[in-house]
Amino acid sequence: MAQLSMHSPVGDLTVTEEDGKVISLDWGWIPAEWQTETPLLTKAIEQLNQYFDGNIGDFDLPLDPPGTDFQKRVWDQMLKIPAGTTKSYGDLAKALTTAAQPVGTACGANPIPIIIPCHRVLAAGGQMGGYSGLGGLDTKKSLLKLEKALPPEQQTLDL
């Protein structure tokens, strides 16, 4: 397992790789002696920097988030949400023929936030819902603002 940290507008982030795939993105900085630059982690950091610089597109990284089969199906649906757009928990639930509540639970358990864009999933009526990353809803709103994807009633928020 290898890890590499970076500074970002939403706090320090650490990306973890195992067996040639990204398995997590966590808030926080790990000591320099624990960090390892691998081609994949370097690519992940470069893509995250591009994202935060406003060059928002799809991340092109091999992912292997640890989770249940159901969670992985939810995360796969999140990966289909284009940058700059949002879906509701209900939209994802409908696509998976399940209820919205377990979809929300799976969103909250996403081990690779930002890259697997759980911030693009909103509650009914465009409400924010929750966000498990550091900073909670403020971070979710910042990411959506960066992507110009805030719901109309949230557009004037000063973050």
N, CA, C and O of each residue as an XYZ file, in Angstrom:
636
protein
N       0.850     -1.170      0.000
C       0.000      0.000      0.000
C       0.897      1.235      0.000
O       1.884      1.305      0.732
N       0.532      2.209     -0.839
C       1.284      3.459     -0.935
C       0.322      4.622     -0.755
O      -0.852      4.535     -1.112
N       0.843      5.725     -0.190
C       0.029      6.905      0.050
C       0.790      8.157     -0.334
O       2.016      8.216     -0.237
N       0.032      9.169     -0.776
C       0.620     10.452     -1.133
C      -0.366     11.549     -0.757
O      -1.561     11.445     -1.036
N       0.143     12.604     -0.121
C      -0.700     13.708      0.346
C      -0.538     14.932     -0.537
O       0.463     15.096     -1.234
N      -1.558     15.790     -0.487
C      -1.554     17.045     -1.237
C      -2.341     18.099     -0.465
O      -3.183     17.774      0.372
N      -2.056     19.357     -0.758
C      -2.853     20.460     -0.247
C      -3.955     20.735     -1.268
O      -3.721     20.640     -2.473
N      -5.151     21.075     -0.796
C      -6.245     21.421     -1.693
C      -7.085     22.524     -1.061
O      -6.943     22.804      0.129
N      -7.954     23.149     -1.840
C      -8.822     24.193     -1.281
C      -9.805     23.682     -0.227
O     -10.363     24.478      0.529
N     -10.023     22.379     -0.167
C     -10.946     21.823      0.834
C     -10.198     21.106      1.952
O     -10.791     20.335      2.706
N      -8.907     21.357      2.058
C      -8.096     20.754      3.105
C      -7.060     19.805      2.536
O      -7.071     19.492      1.345
N      -6.172     19.355      3.392
C      -5.161     18.391      2.966
C      -5.842     17.061      2.660
O      -6.761     16.640      3.362
N      -5.371     16.411      1.598
C      -5.943     15.139      1.159
C      -4.836     14.108      1.024
O      -3.709     14.445      0.660
N      -5.149     12.865      1.312
C      -4.213     11.759      1.121
C      -4.887     10.692      0.273
O      -5.978     10.219      0.591
N      -4.216     10.324     -0.811
C      -4.707      9.285     -1.714
C      -3.935      8.006     -1.410
O      -2.719      8.031     -1.217
N      -4.661      6.887     -1.372
C      -4.049      5.593     -1.076
C      -4.237      4.656     -2.261
O      -5.314      4.569     -2.850
N      -3.152      3.959     -2.588
C      -3.128      2.993     -3.687
C      -2.802      1.615     -3.125
O      -1.985      1.473     -2.215
N      -3.456      0.607     -3.686
C      -3.131     -0.777     -3.358
C      -3.307     -1.611     -4.614
O      -4.326     -1.509     -5.297
N      -2.326     -2.429     -4.915
C      -2.374     -3.303     -6.088
C      -2.692     -2.551     -7.380
O      -3.440     -3.040     -8.226
N      -2.110     -1.347     -7.522
C      -2.255     -0.597     -8.764
C      -3.584      0.103     -8.938
O      -3.927      0.510    -10.048
N      -4.355      0.254     -7.840
C      -5.649      0.937     -7.920
C      -5.813      1.862     -6.724
O      -5.308      1.584     -5.636
N      -6.527      2.967     -6.936
C      -6.834      3.881     -5.839
C      -7.911      3.233     -4.981
O      -8.950      2.814     -5.492
N      -7.660      3.150     -3.667
C      -8.641      2.540     -2.771
C      -9.267      3.542     -1.800
O     -10.314      3.267     -1.216
N      -8.626      4.708     -1.624
C      -9.228      5.707     -0.739
C      -8.654      7.090     -0.984
O      -7.552      7.255     -1.506
N      -9.447      8.082     -0.586
C      -9.032      9.471     -0.531
C      -9.532      9.966      0.817
O     -10.734      9.979      1.079
N      -8.603     10.372      1.664
C      -8.925     10.790      3.025
C      -8.465     12.212      3.261
O      -7.495     12.676      2.661
N      -9.180     12.905      4.153
C      -8.742     14.231      4.571
C      -7.629     14.069      5.588
O      -7.713     13.244      6.498
N      -6.580     14.871      5.420
C      -5.457     14.851      6.337
C      -4.148     14.660      5.600
O      -4.122     14.275      4.431
N      -3.076     14.932      6.295
C      -1.715     14.863      5.750
C      -0.956     13.804      6.523
O      -0.964     13.803      7.754
N      -0.305     12.907      5.813
C       0.501     11.902      6.500
C       1.963     12.351      6.503
O       2.378     13.098      5.616
N       2.739     11.911      7.476
C       4.152     12.305      7.541
C       4.906     11.939      6.255
O       4.600     10.947      5.594
N       5.884     12.761      5.930
C       6.659     12.582      4.694
C       7.265     11.190      4.587
O       7.332     10.627      3.494
N       7.708     10.624      5.713
C       8.361      9.309      5.655
C       7.376      8.180      5.317
O       7.802      7.072      4.990
N       6.095      8.444      5.391
C       5.087      7.431      5.036
C       4.600      7.588      3.599
O       3.877      6.733      3.088
N       4.996      8.677      2.949
C       4.518      8.950      1.597
C       5.402      8.275      0.556
O       6.621      8.187      0.703
N       4.752      7.807     -0.492
C       5.440      7.154     -1.595
C       4.889      7.685     -2.906
O       3.681      7.655     -3.138
N       5.773      8.170     -3.759
C       5.336      8.618     -5.088
C       5.357      7.428     -6.029
O       6.417      6.884     -6.338
N       4.191      7.033     -6.476
C       4.079      6.003     -7.504
C       3.499      6.677     -8.747
O       2.927      7.762     -8.640
N       3.632      6.068     -9.908
C       3.021      6.686    -11.102
C       1.519      6.919    -10.931
O       1.010      7.956    -11.354
N       0.812      5.984    -10.327
C      -0.628      6.146    -10.146
C      -0.948      7.275     -9.172
O      -1.820      8.100     -9.446
N      -0.256      7.319     -8.044
C      -0.533      8.382     -7.073
C      -0.160      9.754     -7.632
O      -0.861     10.735     -7.386
N       0.924      9.826     -8.370
C       1.308     11.086     -9.009
C       0.221     11.520     -9.990
O      -0.138     12.697    -10.040
N      -0.300     10.577    -10.767
C      -1.377     10.872    -11.717
C      -2.634     11.326    -10.970
O      -3.298     12.272    -11.394
N      -2.961     10.660     -9.867
C      -4.139     11.039     -9.079
C      -3.999     12.461     -8.549
O      -4.942     13.249     -8.631
N      -2.831     12.795     -8.005
C      -2.597     14.141     -7.475
C      -2.670     15.168     -8.601
O      -3.243     16.242     -8.418
N      -2.098     14.854     -9.758
C      -2.161     15.771    -10.902
C      -3.610     16.019    -11.315
O      -3.999     17.158    -11.568
N      -4.409     14.949    -11.383
C      -5.808     15.107    -11.781
C      -6.600     15.874    -10.736
O      -7.458     16.683    -11.090
N      -6.334     15.642     -9.468
C      -7.006     16.409     -8.418
C      -6.620     17.884     -8.498
O      -7.478     18.753     -8.342
N      -5.338     18.180     -8.738
C      -4.916     19.578     -8.892
C      -5.604     20.231    -10.085
O      -6.028     21.384     -9.999
N      -5.719     19.507    -11.196
C      -6.430     20.037    -12.363
C      -7.887     20.327    -12.010
O      -8.431     21.368    -12.381
N      -8.508     19.401    -11.293
C      -9.892     19.581    -10.863
C     -10.034     20.863    -10.046
O     -10.908     21.685    -10.323
N      -9.177     21.033     -9.040
C      -9.267     22.214     -8.186
C      -8.870     23.492     -8.907
O      -9.247     24.583     -8.478
N      -8.113     23.376    -10.001
C      -7.776     24.546    -10.821
C      -8.905     24.911    -11.776
O      -8.788     25.873    -12.534
N     -10.000     24.149    -11.746
C     -11.151     24.451    -12.588
C     -11.212     23.672    -13.874
O     -12.158     23.835    -14.646
N     -10.229     22.827    -14.131
C     -10.248     21.972    -15.317
C     -11.010     20.697    -14.970
O     -10.433     19.618    -14.830
N     -12.309     20.858    -14.839
C     -13.145     19.790    -14.306
C     -13.568     18.866    -15.438
O     -14.159     19.288    -16.432
N     -13.251     17.622    -15.255
C     -13.658     16.582    -16.184
C     -13.715     15.285    -15.420
O     -13.710     15.269    -14.189
N     -13.767     14.214    -16.150
C     -13.787     12.915    -15.490
C     -12.377     12.536    -15.048
O     -11.398     12.784    -15.752
N     -12.299     11.939    -13.885
C     -11.029     11.388    -13.436
C     -10.785     10.100    -14.217
O     -11.715      9.337    -14.477
N      -9.546      9.870    -14.582
C      -9.179      8.684    -15.350
C      -8.181      7.888    -14.521
O      -6.974      7.927    -14.761
N      -8.712      7.169    -13.544
C      -7.869      6.432    -12.606
C      -8.492      5.059    -12.349
O      -9.715      4.946    -12.281
N      -7.679      4.026    -12.207
C      -8.236      2.728    -11.795
C      -8.621      2.781    -10.318
O      -7.817      3.159     -9.465
N      -9.853      2.400    -10.037
C     -10.381      2.488     -8.670
C     -10.772      1.109     -8.166
O     -11.226      0.262     -8.935
N     -10.595      0.891     -6.880
C     -11.052     -0.343     -6.233
C     -11.471     -0.027     -4.801
O     -10.811     -0.433     -3.844
N     -12.594      0.715     -4.667
C     -13.023      1.081     -3.319
C     -13.510     -0.144     -2.548
O     -14.307     -0.919     -3.076
N     -13.056     -0.331     -1.329
C     -13.542     -1.453     -0.534
C     -14.979     -1.189     -0.084
O     -15.289     -0.106      0.412
N     -15.836     -2.162     -0.255
C     -17.226     -2.004      0.157
C     -18.040     -3.209     -0.248
O     -17.528     -4.147     -0.859
N     -19.311     -3.175      0.096
C     -20.223     -4.263     -0.262
C     -20.571     -4.172     -1.746
O     -20.313     -3.157     -2.394
N     -21.154     -5.232     -2.268
C     -21.591     -5.207     -3.665
C     -22.583     -4.072     -3.902
O     -22.506     -3.382     -4.919
N     -23.521     -3.874     -2.963
C     -24.501     -2.798     -3.112
C     -23.812     -1.435     -3.126
O     -24.110     -0.602     -3.982
N     -22.899     -1.199     -2.189
C     -22.183      0.076     -2.164
C     -21.456      0.316     -3.484
O     -21.482      1.424     -4.020
N     -20.816     -0.707     -3.999
C     -20.085     -0.559     -5.263
C     -21.024     -0.228     -6.418
O     -20.652      0.522     -7.320
N     -22.230     -0.777     -6.402
C     -23.211     -0.451     -7.444
C     -23.629      1.020     -7.334
O     -23.781      1.703     -8.346
N     -23.810      1.500     -6.109
C     -24.151      2.917     -5.907
C     -22.994      3.794     -6.386
O     -23.213      4.773     -7.099
N     -21.775      3.448     -6.000
C     -20.610      4.253     -6.405
C     -20.436      4.246     -7.918
O     -20.033      5.255     -8.497
N     -20.735      3.121     -8.567
C     -20.690      3.074    -10.036
C     -21.691      4.053    -10.635
O     -21.390      4.714    -11.629
N     -22.882      4.155    -10.039
C     -23.883      5.115    -10.507
C     -23.389      6.550    -10.315
O     -23.617      7.403    -11.172
N     -22.719      6.817     -9.202
C     -22.192      8.161     -8.967
C     -21.153      8.531    -10.015
O     -21.075      9.685    -10.436
N     -20.361      7.562    -10.435
C     -19.334      7.833    -11.446
C     -19.943      8.226    -12.792
O     -19.257      8.801    -13.638
N     -21.214      7.923    -12.992
C     -21.899      8.263    -14.241
C     -22.473      9.684    -14.231
O     -22.966     10.155    -15.256
N     -22.414     10.369    -13.084
C     -22.929     11.735    -12.996
C     -21.866     12.684    -13.549
O     -20.788     12.808    -12.968
N     -22.157     13.352    -14.660
C     -21.143     14.240    -15.249
C     -20.812     15.423    -14.342
O     -21.648     15.892    -13.570
N     -19.593     15.882    -14.456
C     -19.185     17.087    -13.731
C     -20.118     18.220    -14.105
O     -20.525     18.351    -15.260
N     -20.452     19.039    -13.118
C     -21.320     20.179    -13.366
C     -22.798     19.856    -13.289
O     -23.635     20.728    -13.524
N     -23.132     18.617    -12.965
C     -24.533     18.227    -12.827
C     -24.723     17.517    -11.495
O     -23.764     17.130    -10.828
N     -25.974     17.361    -11.134
C     -26.295     16.644     -9.905
C     -27.416     15.649    -10.180
O     -28.137     15.759    -11.172
N     -27.544     14.696     -9.301
C     -28.656     13.734     -9.284
C     -29.148     13.674     -7.848
O     -28.452     14.095     -6.924
N     -30.338     13.156     -7.670
C     -30.857     12.984     -6.319
C     -30.617     11.554     -5.857
O     -30.363     10.654     -6.658
N     -30.704     11.370     -4.540
C     -30.634     10.018     -4.000
C     -31.725      9.172     -4.647
O     -31.513      7.998     -4.949
N     -32.893      9.778     -4.856
C     -34.004      9.080     -5.496
C     -33.699      8.671     -6.927
O     -34.086      7.585     -7.358
N     -33.000      9.543     -7.676
C     -32.604      9.197     -9.050
C     -31.725      7.954     -9.058
O     -31.928      7.041     -9.858
N     -30.744      7.931     -8.158
C     -29.850      6.768     -8.092
C     -30.621      5.540     -7.630
O     -30.402      4.442     -8.142
N     -31.519      5.714     -6.671
C     -32.315      4.591     -6.167
C     -33.153      3.994     -7.288
O     -33.258      2.774     -7.417
N     -33.744      4.859     -8.092
C     -34.563      4.379     -9.215
C     -33.716      3.572    -10.197
O     -34.139      2.513    -10.659
N     -32.522      4.071    -10.514
C     -31.632      3.362    -11.444
C     -31.213      2.003    -10.893
O     -30.934      1.077    -11.654
N     -31.171      1.889     -9.573
C     -30.740      0.648     -8.925
C     -31.918     -0.193     -8.424
O     -31.723     -1.251     -7.825
N     -33.136      0.285     -8.672
C     -34.365     -0.354     -8.170
C     -34.271     -0.676     -6.679
O     -34.421     -1.819     -6.248
N     -34.021      0.371     -5.925
C     -33.947      0.270     -4.465
C     -34.522      1.545     -3.872
O     -35.051      2.383     -4.603
N     -34.428      1.701     -2.578
C     -34.912      2.904     -1.890
C     -33.798      3.942     -1.767
O     -32.613      3.624     -1.871
N     -34.211      5.190     -1.542
C     -33.239      6.280     -1.459
C     -32.371      6.200     -0.202
O     -31.193      6.554     -0.252
N     -32.926      5.745      0.921
C     -32.163      5.732      2.172
C     -30.895      4.875      2.093
O     -29.834      5.345      2.502
N     -30.960      3.622      1.577
C     -29.702      2.870      1.474
C     -28.715      3.491      0.484
O     -27.503      3.325      0.627
N     -29.226      4.197     -0.510
C     -28.339      4.915     -1.437
C     -27.595      6.004     -0.670
O     -26.389      6.177     -0.842
N     -28.321      6.741      0.179
C     -27.687      7.780      0.992
C     -26.645      7.211      1.932
O     -25.585      7.804      2.131
N     -26.951      6.053      2.512
C     -25.988      5.393      3.401
C     -24.728      5.007      2.634
O     -23.615      5.185      3.130
N     -24.905      4.479      1.425
C     -23.750      4.107      0.597
C     -22.940      5.345      0.199
O     -21.710      5.304      0.167
N     -23.633      6.439     -0.101
C     -22.925      7.689     -0.423
C     -22.042      8.116      0.736
O     -20.897      8.525      0.542
N     -22.586      8.016      1.947
C     -21.836      8.412      3.131
C     -20.651      7.517      3.429
O     -19.742      7.907      4.162
N     -20.653      6.307      2.859
C     -19.562      5.358      3.085
C     -18.534      5.378      1.956
O     -17.603      4.572      1.957
N     -18.691      6.288      0.995
C     -17.791      6.370     -0.151
C     -16.347      6.602      0.312
O     -16.057      7.638      0.910
N     -15.427      5.644      0.044
C     -14.048      5.804      0.496
C     -13.173      6.659     -0.426
O     -12.022      6.952     -0.100
N     -13.726      7.060     -1.586
C     -12.934      7.849     -2.534
C     -13.731      9.100     -2.939
O     -14.031      9.288     -4.118
N     -14.075      9.956     -1.955
C     -14.847     11.151     -2.311
C     -14.075     12.038     -3.292
O     -12.862     11.906     -3.456
N     -14.790     12.914     -3.917
C     -14.329     13.821     -4.971
C     -14.128     13.034     -6.257
O     -14.738     13.362     -7.275
N     -13.291     12.007     -6.239
C     -13.056     11.193     -7.439
C     -14.309     10.380     -7.769
O     -14.745     10.354     -8.920
N     -14.886      9.720     -6.772
C     -16.228      9.153     -6.903
C     -17.130     10.254     -6.348
O     -17.185     10.454     -5.134
N     -17.834     10.968     -7.222
C     -18.418     12.263     -6.859
C     -19.712     12.198     -6.041
O     -20.782     12.547     -6.540
N     -19.614     11.760     -4.808
C     -20.787     11.725     -3.930
C     -21.318     13.127     -3.654
O     -22.478     13.286     -3.275
N     -20.478     14.145     -3.840
C     -20.936     15.523     -3.634
C     -21.968     15.937     -4.675
O     -22.673     16.927     -4.476
N     -22.074     15.206     -5.775
C     -23.049     15.522     -6.828
C     -24.422     14.910     -6.556
O     -25.339     15.048     -7.366
N     -24.562     14.238     -5.420
C     -25.842     13.608     -5.082
C     -26.540     14.462     -4.026
O     -25.997     14.728     -2.954
N     -27.764     14.882     -4.363
C     -28.537     15.766     -3.500
C     -29.794     15.069     -3.006
O     -30.229     14.063     -3.567
N     -30.358     15.612     -1.964
C     -31.633     15.116     -1.449
C     -32.760     15.624     -2.351
O     -32.524     16.394     -3.283
N     -33.972     15.189     -2.065
C     -35.135     15.603     -2.846
C     -35.259     17.125     -2.859
O     -34.943     17.791     -1.873
N     -35.717     17.660     -3.975
C     -35.924     19.097     -4.083
C     -34.655     19.916     -4.139
O     -34.694     21.125     -3.915
N     -33.533     19.289     -4.433
C     -32.266     20.017     -4.537
C     -31.628     20.367     -3.210
O     -30.678     21.149     -3.165
N     -32.144     19.789     -2.114
C     -31.540     20.029     -0.802
C     -30.180     19.338     -0.739
O     -29.956     18.333     -1.413
N     -29.285     19.875      0.063
C     -27.919     19.372      0.110
C     -27.795     17.940      0.619
O     -26.923     17.206      0.155
N     -28.632     17.526      1.548
C     -28.440     16.204      2.151
C     -27.252     16.280      3.088
O     -27.155     17.213      3.885
N     -26.355     15.324      3.008
C     -25.188     15.306      3.874
C     -23.909     15.177      3.073
O     -23.928     15.016      1.853
N     -22.791     15.251      3.791
C     -21.482     15.019      3.176
C     -20.532     14.571      4.269
O     -20.401     15.225      5.304
N     -19.871     13.445      4.029
C     -19.028     12.853      5.070
C     -17.603     13.398      5.087
O     -16.853     13.099      6.017
N     -17.210     14.179      4.098
C     -15.862     14.724      4.067
C     -15.664     15.812      5.104
O     -16.629     16.363      5.634
N     -14.411     16.115      5.389
C     -14.071     17.175      6.341
C     -14.764     18.466      5.913
O     -14.702     18.852      4.745
N     -15.407     19.114      6.835
C     -16.119     20.343      6.521
C     -17.578     20.110      6.188
O     -18.341     21.067      6.056
N     -17.983     18.852      6.048
C     -19.380     18.513      5.824
C     -20.001     19.248      4.652
O     -19.448     19.277      3.552
N     -21.168     19.847      4.905
C     -21.914     20.505      3.832
C     -21.174     21.687      3.230
O     -21.358     21.979      2.049
N     -20.340     22.379      4.005
C     -19.561     23.483      3.431
C     -18.627     22.971      2.340
O     -18.451     23.621      1.310
N     -18.031     21.805      2.573
C     -17.152     21.223      1.558
C     -17.957     20.793      0.343
O     -17.543     21.031     -0.792
N     -19.105     20.159      0.569
C     -19.968     19.740     -0.543
C     -20.358     20.953     -1.390
O     -20.282     20.907     -2.618
N     -20.775     22.038     -0.732
C     -21.157     23.250     -1.453
C     -19.969     23.836     -2.209
O     -20.130     24.316     -3.331
N     -18.783     23.803     -1.614
C     -17.583     24.320     -2.294
C     -17.285     23.532     -3.561
O     -16.945     24.109     -4.593
N     -17.416     22.204     -3.479
C     -17.162     21.367     -4.661
C     -18.203     21.630     -5.748
O     -17.868     21.728     -6.928
N     -19.459     21.743     -5.344
C     -20.512     22.024     -6.325
C     -20.352     23.423     -6.917
O     -20.615     23.630     -8.102
N     -19.924     24.378     -6.101
C     -19.685     25.734     -6.606
C     -18.539     25.718     -7.612
O     -18.619     26.366     -8.655
N     -17.481     24.986     -7.307
C     -16.355     24.851     -8.225
C     -16.813     24.302     -9.574
O     -16.337     24.729    -10.625
N     -17.742     23.352     -9.528
C     -18.254     22.726    -10.749
C     -19.397     23.510    -11.391
O     -19.923     23.113    -12.430
N     -19.779     24.637    -10.759
C     -20.920     25.421    -11.225
C     -22.178     24.555    -11.278
O     -22.958     24.615    -12.229
N     -22.350     23.752    -10.232
C     -23.470     22.803    -10.182
C     -24.376     23.020     -8.977
O     -25.194     22.158     -8.656
N     -24.240     24.172     -8.301
C     -25.128     24.433     -7.168
C     -26.550     24.577     -7.684
O     -26.768     25.183     -8.733
N     -27.525     24.026     -6.957
C     -28.920     24.243     -7.336
C     -29.241     25.733     -7.356
O     -28.596     26.500     -6.641
N     -30.222     26.171     -8.157
C     -30.524     27.599     -8.308
C     -30.705     28.339     -6.984
O     -30.228     29.464     -6.837
N     -31.387     27.723     -6.024
C     -31.625     28.411     -4.754
C     -30.355     28.550     -3.923
O     -30.344     29.297     -2.944
N     -29.290     27.851     -4.290
C     -28.032     27.917     -3.552
C     -26.986     28.777     -4.260
O     -25.906     28.991     -3.708
N     -27.270     29.275     -5.458
C     -26.279     29.960     -6.292
C     -25.670     31.187     -5.625
O     -24.513     31.516     -5.885
N     -26.420     31.862     -4.778
C     -25.906     33.098     -4.197
C     -25.144     32.890     -2.911
O     -24.718     33.859     -2.282
N     -24.963     31.646     -2.505
C     -24.224     31.380     -1.273
C     -22.801     31.884     -1.409
O     -22.160     31.688     -2.442
N     -22.319     32.519     -0.386
C     -20.951     33.011     -0.370
C     -20.126     32.016      0.415
O     -20.220     31.965      1.641
N     -19.327     31.233     -0.262
C     -18.539     30.197      0.428
C     -17.115     30.640      0.540
O     -16.284     29.916      1.088
